[in-house]
Structures are given as structure tokens and as C-alpha cells.
């Protein structure tokens, strides 16, 4: 039993510190996700070991101190997404927000066939805008009739590779673009949204690849950072939304926030875990909405599940740029900008390699 606890303790300690390595290797970056779970497991191991064997000699105490350091290392990341931390995004103080709107994000899971349940949820929530990640043509056809009536404006790119995207809006959309920023078959959207008052803002929607077996994260980092730069340099205040396939506390997301100078409404409020809806204990915040200080938070909710492995999330914001100076988003220094530039270059190079590999595979099939 003692040997088992020691082995487990060192394994989870390794899991805690490995993400310090700035590498896109999938088996390192995937450890950004379960920081809370690692902290819980390691705490249990620590408590059980002490209760059974005490503090022991000097070597035991050093080992236990290392485990404790690993636990605290995890806590320092997830602490900011608890109600104990200071909020980053302030709530609107207007009793009747004049330029409020609700954005709903849902990764529908392409293989999920519960179309009707999803439609009922959207009709019940009645958002002003809806972002759907992972829709294929079957999903598009299943919701098109109702949603085209509810949302007069849209951008559509259903694809059967789990990276399709649909954007529906009750508000006018201008200069809309379907962009392939890094990989030729993974789209992102850009549009200018015009509110009923005539005020405008930029909306970027994204869904980059996640870290998974034998698939590193160069292209994910590059896409997110390219969008961060575009949002920062755009004419209008910006919102970035979608399934980022990254957790809110990762180094990539932190760098994204610094480059874009955007706020995260979950800081100081909670995790708002959206994935995995099918596995209660292992859940992470993968679906995000980041925005510039020109907006104030009115409401943020995780919605009920509908058959997908993601929960939808709905956020209500109010456009009130007059109060933007009261909110302080993170800002990039010179080192951050250099790092972002390097990650973008690496990701674009990897995206080109993957495009060439896919072309070669298609030639071999034909």
C-alpha cells in the first residue's frame, strides 16, 4: 500500500509540473485541463499517506512537501475561477441596459441526433445570436427552417469533419467572412454586428483543434493568437466566442487575453464547465466568450444539456463603452508579443504541413 501511494503521489506531482514546459506536445498540453482533479487526487493521496504512516523521516517529509507544492501549484491556477477571487469583468449598473444582447454558444456534437431537443432549447432561450459548433449538413437541414425564421441573418459553413460552424443573428451582420486562418478545413467566422441602436461591434467565432492522441497543439495556439491580434487591431470593440478546446486557466488562454486585451467573465465567478456533459466528474470550461471592456456583463448561465457532450452557455452583455476605463483587462508586454509571434509562425508552418499531408492522402485515394 505504501509503495502504491508513493508511486501515485509522484505520478500526480509530475502531472502538476509538466505543463510548465512550453511545448505543443499533446501529452503535455492535455495536462492543462485536469488541474482541479489532480489537486483533489493528490490531496487524497497526501492525507491517506499521513494518516497511515505519519510524517516519517526527513526523506518522507521532503516527499510530502513536494506533493503539497504540487497541490498548491494546481490551486493557484484554478483559484481565479472561484467566487473567492476578485471578478475581472464588472456587471452593468444600468437598471434597463439600453444595448443589451444575449449570445448563446453550443457545440452540438456532430454525431448527436437530438435535433428537436436542441431546437426546443434555443426557442425557449430565444437568444439574439447563436453560435453552433460541429454542425454538418444534417444538422443544418434539421434546424434551418425554424432558425431562418427566428434569425434573419446568418453565416453558414456546415462541414462533416466536426469543425463546421453556423452563426445565426437577429441583428444585421456586415462584412461577414468565413476564414481559414491556419488549417484549410477548419473555419472561423468574422462579422460586424449592428445593434438596433446602430452601435456596432466585431464578433469572431472560433473552434480550433484540441490536443489529442498524436495531435499536438501548434495550430490551436496559432489560430487563437491570430484572432487575438485581429480583435485588438479591429475598428470596433470585439467579442471572441466559441469552443476554444482549451481551458480558461491555460498559458495559451492567458496569452490570448493579454494579446487581445479581453476580459473573462468567469474570473471571480466560477468554472461554468461545459465539457464533458456526459461525464459528471470530468468537466472543464472549453466554451468561451471573451470581450473588450466596452461591454458590461448582465448575465452568464450554463444551460441544460440536450444530447451533446457539451453544455450550451448563454451570456448577456450590454454595450456601454463610456464605462470601459473601470475594467482592467490583462495586457501584453514585449515578451508576450514575442512569444505570440513565435507561436503563430510555428502554427502556420504546422498548418501548411497538415494541408500537404491531406493533399497527398487525397492523391493516393484517387
C-alpha positions as CSV (number, residue, x, y, z in Angstrom):
1,X,0.0,0.0,0.0
2,X,2.8,2.4,0.9
3,X,4.6,1.8,-2.4
4,X,1.4,2.3,-4.3
5,X,0.7,5.7,-2.6
6,X,4.3,6.8,-3.2
7,X,4.1,5.9,-6.9
8,X,0.7,7.6,-7.3
9,X,2.0,10.7,-5.4
10,X,5.0,11.1,-7.7
11,X,2.9,10.5,-10.9
12,X,0.4,13.2,-10.0
13,X,3.2,15.5,-8.9
14,X,4.7,15.0,-12.3
15,X,1.3,15.8,-13.9
16,X,1.2,19.0,-11.9
17,X,4.6,20.4,-13.0
18,X,4.8,19.1,-16.6
19,X,2.7,21.9,-18.1
20,X,5.5,24.3,-17.1
21,X,7.2,23.1,-20.2
22,X,6.2,25.4,-23.0
23,X,5.7,22.7,-25.6
24,X,2.8,22.0,-28.0
25,X,3.2,18.2,-27.4
26,X,-0.3,16.8,-26.9
27,X,0.6,14.8,-23.8
28,X,1.9,17.9,-22.1
29,X,-0.8,20.3,-23.1
30,X,-3.6,17.9,-22.2
31,X,-2.4,18.2,-18.6
32,X,-3.6,21.9,-18.6
33,X,-7.1,20.6,-18.3
34,X,-7.4,18.4,-15.1
35,X,-5.7,20.8,-12.7
36,X,-8.6,20.6,-10.2
37,X,-8.8,16.8,-10.5
38,X,-5.0,16.4,-10.0
39,X,-5.2,18.6,-6.9
40,X,-8.1,16.5,-5.5
41,X,-6.4,13.2,-6.2
42,X,-3.1,14.3,-4.8
43,X,-4.7,15.8,-1.7
44,X,-6.4,12.4,-1.0
45,X,-3.1,10.6,-1.5
46,X,-1.3,13.0,0.9
47,X,-4.0,12.7,3.6
48,X,-4.1,8.9,3.3
49,X,-0.3,8.6,3.5
50,X,0.0,10.8,6.5
51,X,-2.9,9.1,8.3
52,X,-1.4,5.7,7.7
53,X,2.3,6.3,8.0
54,X,2.7,9.7,9.7
55,X,5.3,12.3,8.6
56,X,8.1,9.8,8.8
57,X,11.8,10.7,8.5
58,X,13.4,13.6,6.6
59,X,13.1,12.0,3.2
60,X,9.4,11.4,3.8
61,X,8.9,15.0,4.9
62,X,10.6,16.2,1.7
63,X,8.4,13.9,-0.4
64,X,5.3,15.2,1.3
65,X,6.4,18.8,0.9
66,X,6.9,18.2,-2.8
67,X,3.4,16.8,-3.0
68,X,2.0,19.8,-1.1
69,X,3.8,22.1,-3.5
70,X,2.3,20.3,-6.5
71,X,-1.2,20.7,-4.9
72,X,-0.6,24.4,-4.3
73,X,0.7,24.7,-7.9
74,X,-2.7,23.5,-9.2
75,X,-4.7,25.6,-6.8
76,X,-3.0,28.8,-8.0
77,X,-4.4,28.3,-11.4
78,X,-8.0,27.3,-10.5
79,X,-8.3,29.8,-7.6
80,X,-9.1,32.6,-10.0
81,X,-12.2,30.8,-11.1
82,X,-13.8,30.6,-7.7
83,X,-16.0,33.2,-6.0
84,X,-13.2,34.0,-3.6
85,X,-11.2,35.7,-6.3
86,X,-11.8,39.3,-7.5
87,X,-14.0,39.5,-10.5
88,X,-12.4,40.6,-13.7
89,X,-15.5,41.6,-15.7
90,X,-17.8,44.0,-14.0
91,X,-21.6,43.8,-14.1
92,X,-23.7,46.5,-15.8
93,X,-25.1,49.0,-13.3
94,X,-27.8,50.1,-15.7
95,X,-31.3,49.0,-14.5
96,X,-32.5,48.8,-18.0
97,X,-29.4,48.2,-20.2
98,X,-30.0,50.1,-23.5
99,X,-27.8,48.0,-25.7
100,X,-28.1,44.5,-24.2
101,X,-28.0,41.3,-26.2
102,X,-27.7,37.6,-25.5
103,X,-25.3,35.3,-27.2
104,X,-25.7,31.5,-27.0
105,X,-22.9,29.1,-27.8
106,X,-23.5,25.4,-28.3
107,X,-21.2,22.6,-29.5
108,X,-23.9,20.4,-30.8
109,X,-21.7,17.3,-31.4
110,X,-21.9,16.2,-35.0
111,X,-23.0,12.7,-34.2
112,X,-25.7,13.8,-31.8
113,X,-29.1,13.4,-33.5
114,X,-31.3,15.1,-30.9
115,X,-32.2,17.9,-33.2
116,X,-35.6,18.6,-31.8
117,X,-34.4,18.8,-28.2
118,X,-31.8,21.4,-29.3
119,X,-34.4,23.4,-31.2
120,X,-36.7,23.4,-28.2
121,X,-33.9,24.7,-26.0
122,X,-33.0,27.5,-28.5
123,X,-36.6,28.6,-28.9
124,X,-37.0,28.6,-25.1
125,X,-33.9,30.7,-24.5
126,X,-34.6,32.9,-27.6
127,X,-31.1,34.4,-27.8
128,X,-30.2,37.3,-30.1
129,X,-27.3,35.4,-31.6
130,X,-26.5,31.7,-31.7
131,X,-23.1,30.1,-32.4
132,X,-23.3,26.4,-33.3
133,X,-20.0,24.4,-33.4
134,X,-19.7,21.0,-35.1
135,X,-22.8,21.1,-37.3
136,X,-22.7,19.1,-40.5
137,X,-25.3,19.4,-43.3
138,X,-27.7,17.1,-41.5
139,X,-27.7,19.5,-38.5
140,X,-28.1,22.5,-40.8
141,X,-31.1,20.9,-42.5
142,X,-32.7,19.9,-39.2
143,X,-32.7,23.4,-37.8
144,X,-32.7,25.6,-40.9
145,X,-36.5,26.1,-41.3
146,X,-37.1,27.3,-37.7
147,X,-33.9,29.2,-37.3
148,X,-34.1,31.1,-40.6
149,X,-37.4,32.5,-39.4
150,X,-36.1,33.3,-35.9
151,X,-32.7,34.7,-37.1
152,X,-32.9,36.8,-40.3
153,X,-29.1,37.0,-40.6
154,X,-26.6,34.2,-40.7
155,X,-23.2,32.8,-41.7
156,X,-23.1,29.1,-42.6
157,X,-20.4,26.6,-43.1
158,X,-21.6,23.1,-42.2
159,X,-18.8,20.5,-42.6
160,X,-18.7,16.8,-41.9
161,X,-15.3,16.9,-40.2
162,X,-16.6,18.1,-36.7
163,X,-15.4,21.6,-37.4
164,X,-18.5,23.0,-39.1
165,X,-19.9,26.3,-37.8
166,X,-23.2,28.2,-38.0
167,X,-23.9,31.7,-36.8
168,X,-27.4,33.0,-36.5
169,X,-28.4,36.5,-35.6
170,X,-31.4,38.7,-35.1
171,X,-29.2,41.7,-35.7
172,X,-27.8,42.9,-39.0
173,X,-24.4,41.4,-40.0
174,X,-21.9,43.4,-42.1
175,X,-18.7,42.4,-44.0
176,X,-19.1,38.8,-42.9
177,X,-16.2,36.4,-43.7
178,X,-15.6,32.7,-43.5
179,X,-11.9,32.5,-42.7
180,X,-9.5,29.5,-42.7
181,X,-6.7,31.0,-40.6
182,X,-4.4,28.1,-40.1
183,X,-5.9,24.9,-41.4
184,X,-7.7,24.6,-44.8
185,X,-10.7,22.7,-43.4
186,X,-11.2,24.4,-40.0
187,X,-13.2,27.6,-40.5
188,X,-13.7,30.6,-38.2
189,X,-16.1,33.5,-38.7
190,X,-15.8,37.2,-38.6
191,X,-18.6,39.7,-38.8
192,X,-19.6,43.2,-37.7
193,X,-22.8,43.1,-35.7
194,X,-25.1,46.1,-35.8
195,X,-27.4,46.5,-32.7
196,X,-30.9,48.0,-33.1
197,X,-29.5,51.3,-31.7
198,X,-27.0,51.4,-34.6
199,X,-24.0,50.7,-32.4
200,X,-21.6,48.1,-33.9
201,X,-19.1,45.6,-32.7
202,X,-16.9,42.8,-34.1
203,X,-17.7,39.2,-33.5
204,X,-15.1,36.4,-34.0
205,X,-16.2,32.8,-33.7
206,X,-13.6,30.0,-33.5
207,X,-13.3,26.2,-33.0
208,X,-9.6,25.1,-33.3
209,X,-8.3,21.6,-32.9
210,X,-7.9,20.2,-29.4
211,X,-4.8,18.3,-28.0
212,X,-5.4,14.6,-28.6
213,X,-3.5,11.4,-29.2
214,X,-0.7,12.1,-31.7
215,X,-2.1,15.6,-32.4
216,X,-0.2,18.5,-31.0
217,X,-1.5,22.0,-30.4
218,X,0.6,24.3,-32.7
219,X,-2.4,25.1,-34.9
220,X,-4.7,25.8,-31.9
221,X,-2.3,28.2,-30.4
222,X,-1.7,30.0,-33.7
223,X,-5.4,30.3,-34.5
224,X,-6.3,31.7,-31.1
225,X,-3.4,34.2,-31.2
226,X,-4.2,35.3,-34.8
227,X,-7.7,36.1,-33.7
228,X,-6.5,37.9,-30.6
229,X,-4.4,40.2,-32.8
230,X,-7.2,40.8,-35.2
231,X,-9.6,41.6,-32.4
232,X,-7.1,44.0,-30.8
233,X,-6.5,45.8,-34.1
234,X,-10.1,46.0,-35.4
235,X,-12.0,49.2,-35.8
236,X,-14.8,48.2,-33.4
237,X,-14.9,46.7,-29.9
238,X,-14.7,42.9,-30.2
239,X,-16.1,39.7,-28.8
240,X,-14.5,36.3,-29.4
241,X,-16.7,33.2,-28.8
242,X,-16.8,29.5,-29.4
243,X,-15.4,26.2,-28.4
244,X,-11.7,27.0,-28.0
245,X,-10.7,23.5,-27.0
246,X,-8.7,25.0,-24.2
247,X,-9.3,25.7,-20.5
248,X,-9.6,29.2,-19.1
249,X,-6.5,28.9,-16.9
250,X,-4.1,27.6,-19.5
251,X,-1.0,29.5,-20.6
252,X,-2.4,29.8,-24.1
253,X,-5.7,31.3,-23.0
254,X,-3.8,33.7,-20.7
255,X,-1.6,34.8,-23.6
256,X,-4.7,35.2,-25.8
257,X,-6.2,37.5,-23.2
258,X,-3.1,39.6,-23.0
259,X,-2.7,40.0,-26.7
260,X,-6.4,40.8,-27.2
261,X,-6.8,42.8,-24.0
262,X,-10.0,41.0,-23.3
263,X,-12.0,40.1,-20.2
264,X,-13.1,36.7,-19.0
265,X,-16.5,36.9,-17.1
266,X,-15.8,33.6,-15.3
267,X,-12.9,35.1,-13.3
268,X,-14.1,35.5,-9.7
269,X,-17.4,33.8,-10.5
270,X,-16.9,30.1,-11.3
271,X,-15.8,27.5,-13.7
272,X,-19.0,27.2,-15.8
273,X,-17.8,23.9,-17.1
274,X,-19.2,23.0,-20.5
275,X,-17.4,19.7,-21.3
276,X,-18.0,16.8,-20.8
277,X,-21.7,16.9,-20.2
278,X,-21.8,13.1,-20.4
279,X,-19.3,12.5,-17.6
280,X,-20.2,14.4,-14.4
281,X,-16.8,14.3,-12.6
282,X,-14.6,15.2,-15.5
283,X,-15.8,18.6,-16.7
284,X,-13.9,21.6,-18.0
285,X,-14.6,25.1,-19.3
286,X,-14.0,24.7,-23.0
287,X,-16.7,27.0,-24.5
288,X,-15.7,30.6,-24.0
289,X,-16.8,34.2,-24.5
290,X,-14.1,36.9,-24.2
291,X,-14.8,40.6,-24.7
292,X,-13.3,44.0,-24.5
293,X,-14.0,46.5,-21.7
294,X,-16.6,48.3,-23.9
295,X,-19.1,45.7,-22.7
296,X,-20.5,45.0,-19.2
297,X,-21.8,41.7,-18.0
298,X,-25.6,41.4,-17.4
299,X,-25.9,37.6,-17.1
300,X,-23.9,34.4,-17.6
301,X,-25.5,30.9,-17.5
302,X,-24.7,27.4,-18.3
303,X,-27.8,25.9,-19.9
304,X,-29.3,22.4,-19.7
305,X,-27.8,19.6,-21.8
306,X,-29.6,18.4,-25.0
307,X,-27.6,15.3,-26.1
308,X,-24.3,16.8,-26.9
309,X,-21.1,16.2,-24.9
310,X,-21.1,20.0,-24.3
311,X,-23.4,22.1,-22.3
312,X,-24.5,25.3,-24.1
313,X,-23.7,28.6,-22.5
314,X,-25.5,31.9,-22.7
315,X,-24.2,35.3,-21.9
316,X,-26.0,38.7,-21.9
317,X,-23.8,41.7,-22.4
318,X,-24.5,45.4,-22.6
319,X,-22.5,47.7,-24.9
320,X,-21.6,50.7,-22.7
321,X,-18.2,52.0,-23.8
322,X,-18.5,55.0,-21.6
323,X,-17.6,52.8,-18.6
324,X,-14.7,50.9,-20.2
325,X,-12.0,52.5,-18.1
326,X,-13.4,51.0,-14.9
327,X,-12.5,47.5,-16.2
328,X,-8.8,46.4,-16.4
329,X,-8.1,43.6,-18.9
330,X,-4.7,41.9,-18.9
331,X,-2.2,43.5,-21.2
332,X,0.8,42.0,-23.2
333,X,4.3,43.1,-22.6
334,X,7.2,42.7,-25.0
335,X,7.9,39.2,-24.0
336,X,4.3,38.2,-24.5
337,X,4.2,39.7,-28.0
338,X,7.4,37.9,-29.0
339,X,6.0,34.6,-27.7
340,X,2.8,35.1,-29.6
341,X,4.7,35.9,-32.8
342,X,6.7,32.7,-32.5
343,X,3.7,30.5,-31.7
344,X,1.8,31.9,-34.7
345,X,4.7,31.2,-37.0
346,X,5.0,27.6,-35.7
347,X,1.3,27.0,-36.0
348,X,1.1,28.4,-39.6
349,X,4.0,26.1,-40.5
350,X,2.3,23.1,-39.0
351,X,-0.9,24.0,-40.7
352,X,0.8,24.1,-44.0
353,X,2.4,20.7,-43.3
354,X,-1.0,19.2,-42.5
355,X,-2.5,20.6,-45.6
356,X,0.2,19.0,-47.7
357,X,-0.3,15.7,-45.9
358,X,-4.1,15.8,-46.7
359,X,-3.4,16.6,-50.3
360,X,-1.1,13.6,-50.6
361,X,-3.7,11.4,-49.0
362,X,-6.3,12.6,-51.5
363,X,-4.0,11.9,-54.4
364,X,-3.3,8.4,-53.2
365,X,-7.1,7.7,-52.8
366,X,-7.7,8.9,-56.4
